[in-house]
Amino acid sequence: MAVHGTHNALPDERNKDVLIYVNGELFPRNEAKISVFDSGYLVGDGIWEALRLHDGVLCFEKEHLDRLWTAAATIGMDLKMSKEELMAEVWKTLKANNMHDGVHVRFMVTRGIKKTPSQDPRLTISGPNLVIIAEHKKASDKSKEKGVTLFTSTIRRGSPDYLDPRLNCHSKLHEVMALVQAIEAGADEALMLDIHGMVSTCNATNFFMVKNGEVWTSTGQYCMNGITRGNIIRVCKENGIPVFERNFSLFDVYGADEAFVTGTFGGVTPVTHIDGRQIGEGNYGEMSRKLSDLFHKLVEQEVERVKAEQA
C-alpha cells in the first residue's frame, strides 16, 4: 500500500549508508542499536526534537532547543549536557555524513537504562541516552500539490493535567491510535479535537483554516507546540494577514475556504478533504500558497542571519 502524507520524501539512496549517532559513537544504519532496558523503549520516557538543515544552517535552532529544554524540565529529566554540547554532537553526526543541505535531523533523549523494567526513574542506572538520526530528506512537491485528506478521530488531545499536549515526548500512542483510525477511514492523517470538542491539531502536524481572508488556528492550549506553527503566525502578523488563535469547531472547518497543516519537515501542506467533505475548491489554495512562500522566505532570512553571525 502506497503511503501518502505530510512526511512524504523524495527517495534518496544515500540514506542506506548514513551513520547513526548513539551515545557518542557513530554506527552504520543497520548496526545502530539501543538496549531493551532503555526507558524510552520500556515506558516511553523520553523527549525529542527535529531540525532541518538548509544550506549549512540548522534553522530555528534556538526555538527547537528551548522547546527541548522545557520538555526536559517538565518531565524532570537532567539532560547532563548544555545546549552547546548537544549541538556539537549533532554537528558531529552531520559532518560524519558529509551533509550540507536538504537534511532532516532528529535527536532523541531518553532518561537512560533501567535496572529492571519499571516506570520508577530511581531505577535508572545510567545517564540519558542520546540518539541522533540525520537523513537526506526533501519533501515531495508532488505530494504537496496533491494535498492531504484528514479524518476526525474520536481520540482527543488530552488535558494539560495528565499529559500536556505541548510536550514533545516519546509517549505518542494516542496520536498513533488517531492515525490508525484515519487510515482505516481512508484518509491520510488524523484531525484531533480537544477535550471541549474544539478543533485542536493533527496527529503529527498543526492545523490551520482560512475563511474570508482570515487565518485561524487553535488557541494553542491543546495542540503541539509547533515551531512552524509559530512561524506561520509570525509571517501573517508581519505581512498584514489577519490571524487568530481561537476556539472553533468542525462547523467552521467544513465551511472553510482553505485548510492546511504545518510541520518542520513539510512546511505548509494543503488539506483538500476532511471527513469526506471537500474543503473550498479542494486544492492548494491561494492563501496557503502565499503563506508557504512567505515561510520559505523566512527560512532564507534565517539562513542569511545565521551565516552573518558566523562570519
Legacy VTK file of the C-alpha trace (Angstrom):
# vtk DataFile Version 3.0
C-alpha trace
ASCII
DATASET POLYDATA
POINTS 311 float
0.000 0.000 0.000
1.409 3.377 -1.032
1.879 5.773 1.867
0.793 9.372 1.335
1.041 12.116 3.918
2.826 15.206 5.153
6.096 13.303 5.630
6.386 12.065 2.036
10.011 12.464 0.977
11.809 12.007 -2.311
13.764 8.715 -2.455
17.483 9.128 -1.709
19.863 6.181 -1.971
22.386 7.909 0.298
20.204 7.158 3.307
21.131 3.467 3.110
24.641 4.318 4.261
24.066 7.093 6.802
25.828 6.881 10.141
23.633 6.957 13.251
24.832 8.559 16.484
24.302 6.571 19.698
25.812 7.968 22.906
28.970 9.398 21.382
29.586 6.717 18.750
28.618 6.509 15.095
27.247 3.284 13.628
26.130 2.167 10.154
22.366 2.375 9.904
21.747 -1.370 10.241
24.071 -1.645 13.260
22.643 1.222 15.343
21.017 -0.270 18.444
19.785 0.694 21.886
19.271 -1.521 24.943
15.918 -3.200 25.572
16.239 -1.737 29.090
16.184 1.815 27.703
13.464 3.816 29.452
12.204 5.186 26.174
11.621 1.664 24.888
10.190 0.389 28.160
7.776 3.178 29.089
8.075 5.970 26.504
10.160 8.047 28.932
11.931 10.391 26.536
11.776 13.615 24.555
12.884 14.603 21.075
13.348 17.378 18.535
13.814 17.595 14.775
15.592 20.249 12.720
16.001 20.988 9.019
19.467 21.660 7.587
19.273 24.338 4.884
22.441 25.442 3.106
24.630 24.532 6.067
22.327 26.104 8.669
20.090 24.352 11.188
17.042 26.591 11.005
15.307 27.947 14.100
17.784 26.135 16.314
17.121 28.319 19.352
13.380 27.721 19.266
13.815 23.955 18.974
16.385 23.789 21.764
14.267 25.960 24.045
11.370 23.562 23.449
13.562 20.543 24.246
14.855 22.065 27.486
11.308 22.997 28.502
10.239 19.396 27.848
13.148 18.089 29.958
12.168 20.383 32.825
8.535 19.280 32.507
9.332 15.572 32.891
12.072 16.130 35.482
14.959 14.912 33.332
18.515 16.191 33.746
19.952 16.145 30.228
23.517 16.134 31.631
24.657 18.448 28.849
24.375 22.042 27.703
22.667 23.181 24.526
26.105 23.853 23.049
27.296 20.351 23.902
24.216 18.793 22.354
24.594 20.766 19.145
28.260 19.800 18.943
27.128 16.161 18.801
24.500 16.981 16.172
27.146 18.654 14.020
29.486 15.726 14.594
26.809 13.494 13.071
26.110 15.821 10.145
29.792 16.213 9.289
30.434 12.472 9.530
27.691 12.030 6.934
29.007 14.899 4.779
25.644 16.642 4.972
25.077 20.258 3.960
21.557 20.756 2.600
18.179 19.038 2.309
18.625 17.153 5.575
16.206 16.280 8.358
17.876 15.523 11.693
16.054 14.099 14.679
17.621 13.788 18.115
16.062 11.787 20.908
16.938 11.763 24.599
15.614 9.131 26.997
16.079 9.016 30.752
18.541 6.127 30.439
18.978 2.411 31.084
16.776 0.798 33.723
17.934 -1.806 36.226
14.710 -3.686 35.569
11.525 -2.982 33.583
9.756 -0.297 35.616
8.327 3.210 35.455
10.324 4.289 38.516
13.001 6.846 37.461
15.019 5.899 40.555
15.764 2.548 38.916
17.663 4.261 36.090
21.289 3.130 36.264
22.847 5.261 33.511
22.842 8.800 32.249
20.455 9.830 29.470
20.666 8.001 26.150
21.137 10.286 23.135
20.386 9.085 19.609
20.765 11.307 16.531
19.363 10.271 13.152
20.174 12.514 10.191
18.774 11.698 6.752
18.779 13.238 3.305
15.090 14.160 3.087
13.384 16.609 0.792
9.634 16.998 0.805
7.886 15.771 -2.321
6.491 18.699 -4.316
4.083 16.264 -5.989
2.681 15.289 -2.602
2.426 18.939 -1.575
0.491 19.824 -4.733
-1.820 16.871 -4.212
-2.506 17.856 -0.631
-3.689 15.579 2.161
-7.036 14.329 3.388
-7.980 14.246 7.075
-10.388 12.244 9.203
-11.579 13.496 12.579
-10.539 10.931 15.152
-12.506 10.024 18.273
-9.174 10.157 20.142
-8.935 13.582 21.816
-5.912 15.718 22.538
-5.580 15.445 26.293
-5.837 17.883 29.160
-2.626 19.508 30.475
-3.239 17.999 33.909
-2.381 14.477 32.759
-0.179 14.874 29.663
0.290 18.380 28.315
-0.350 18.258 24.544
2.527 20.704 24.035
5.045 18.156 25.331
7.186 16.688 22.535
7.655 13.290 24.158
8.036 9.653 23.155
4.577 8.829 24.505
2.764 9.138 21.161
0.424 6.148 21.343
-2.750 8.244 21.419
-1.623 10.006 18.235
-0.804 6.672 16.601
-4.286 5.430 17.535
-5.801 8.547 15.967
-3.797 7.983 12.790
-4.849 4.328 12.648
-8.478 5.451 12.729
-7.844 7.937 9.929
-6.070 5.395 7.746
-8.839 2.839 8.272
-11.338 5.534 7.246
-9.403 6.064 4.009
-7.744 9.371 4.932
-4.066 10.304 5.016
-3.869 11.719 8.535
-5.987 12.448 11.598
-7.593 15.673 12.774
-7.927 15.752 16.573
-10.326 17.685 18.780
-9.598 18.947 22.280
-11.447 17.918 25.448
-14.170 20.518 24.723
-14.797 19.312 21.170
-12.949 22.202 19.549
-10.506 21.624 16.692
-7.015 21.236 18.126
-4.345 19.748 15.875
-3.463 16.765 13.711
-1.681 13.619 14.814
1.736 14.904 13.658
1.171 18.440 12.369
-0.625 21.647 13.326
-3.928 22.586 11.681
-4.965 25.917 10.139
-8.052 27.021 8.236
-8.747 30.073 6.062
-12.088 31.899 5.983
-12.810 35.217 4.235
-9.118 36.131 4.109
-8.545 35.297 7.789
-6.237 32.561 9.040
-7.441 30.575 12.054
-5.649 28.073 14.251
-6.411 26.682 17.694
-5.696 28.507 20.939
-2.504 26.503 21.460
-3.680 25.098 24.802
-4.359 21.617 23.464
-2.054 21.322 20.460
1.559 20.549 19.748
3.834 23.497 20.395
4.853 23.654 16.744
7.805 25.795 15.731
6.498 26.051 12.160
3.048 26.848 13.560
4.579 29.774 15.426
6.427 30.923 12.325
3.256 30.891 10.213
1.538 33.056 12.823
4.616 35.311 12.744
4.641 35.779 8.949
0.910 36.510 8.990
1.423 39.292 11.517
4.473 40.667 9.697
2.611 40.784 6.369
-0.730 42.198 7.483
-2.649 38.928 7.176
-5.369 38.618 9.850
-4.504 35.611 12.022
-6.358 34.325 15.065
-5.618 31.732 17.733
-9.131 30.840 18.797
-11.623 28.107 19.573
-13.530 26.814 16.552
-15.417 23.646 15.717
-15.914 21.323 12.756
-18.877 23.536 11.828
-16.362 26.245 10.955
-13.890 23.855 9.322
-16.352 22.260 6.911
-17.269 25.720 5.627
-13.684 26.952 5.308
-12.292 28.395 2.077
-8.967 26.573 2.587
-7.175 24.445 5.123
-3.552 23.446 5.588
-1.219 21.807 8.081
2.284 22.789 9.172
5.342 20.922 10.360
9.124 21.068 10.487
9.532 18.621 7.607
6.764 19.562 5.186
6.386 23.273 5.942
2.895 24.141 4.646
0.808 21.299 3.178
-2.722 21.918 1.840
-5.712 19.918 3.085
-8.230 19.052 0.355
-10.849 16.974 2.201
-11.884 16.439 5.823
-14.236 13.608 6.793
-15.058 13.139 3.119
-16.092 16.768 2.658
-14.255 18.895 0.120
-12.682 21.997 1.658
-13.111 25.063 -0.543
-12.041 24.228 -4.081
-10.351 21.053 -2.890
-6.903 22.152 -3.993
-3.807 24.115 -2.978
-5.453 27.430 -2.192
-4.182 30.936 -2.818
-3.644 31.836 0.844
-1.947 28.512 1.571
0.475 29.085 -1.310
1.141 32.640 -0.171
1.942 31.511 3.358
4.152 28.713 2.043
6.118 31.264 0.012
6.391 33.629 2.985
7.585 30.761 5.190
10.279 29.813 2.664
11.419 33.446 2.606
11.584 33.384 6.407
13.783 30.283 6.216
16.074 32.036 3.749
16.282 35.040 6.070
17.148 32.725 8.958
19.956 31.144 6.911
21.327 34.574 5.996
21.095 35.758 9.609
22.975 32.771 10.991
25.660 32.982 8.309
26.128 36.686 9.021
26.585 35.950 12.728
29.128 33.234 11.944
31.123 35.411 9.528
LINES 1 312
311 0 1 2 3 4 5 6 7 8 9 10 11 12 13 14 15 16 17 18 19 20 21 22 23 24 25 26 27 28 29 30 31 32 33 34 35 36 37 38 39 40 41 42 43 44 45 46 47 48 49 50 51 52 53 54 55 56 57 58 59 60 61 62 63 64 65 66 67 68 69 70 71 72 73 74 75 76 77 78 79 80 81 82 83 84 85 86 87 88 89 90 91 92 93 94 95 96 97 98 99 100 101 102 103 104 105 106 107 108 109 110 111 112 113 114 115 116 117 118 119 120 121 122 123 124 125 126 127 128 129 130 131 132 133 134 135 136 137 138 139 140 141 142 143 144 145 146 147 148 149 150 151 152 153 154 155 156 157 158 159 160 161 162 163 164 165 166 167 168 169 170 171 172 173 174 175 176 177 178 179 180 181 182 183 184 185 186 187 188 189 190 191 192 193 194 195 196 197 198 199 200 201 202 203 204 205 206 207 208 209 210 211 212 213 214 215 216 217 218 219 220 221 222 223 224 225 226 227 228 229 230 231 232 233 234 235 236 237 238 239 240 241 242 243 244 245 246 247 248 249 250 251 252 253 254 255 256 257 258 259 260 261 262 263 264 265 266 267 268 269 270 271 272 273 274 275 276 277 278 279 280 281 282 283 284 285 286 287 288 289 290 291 292 293 294 295 296 297 298 299 300 301 302 303 304 305 306 307 308 309 310
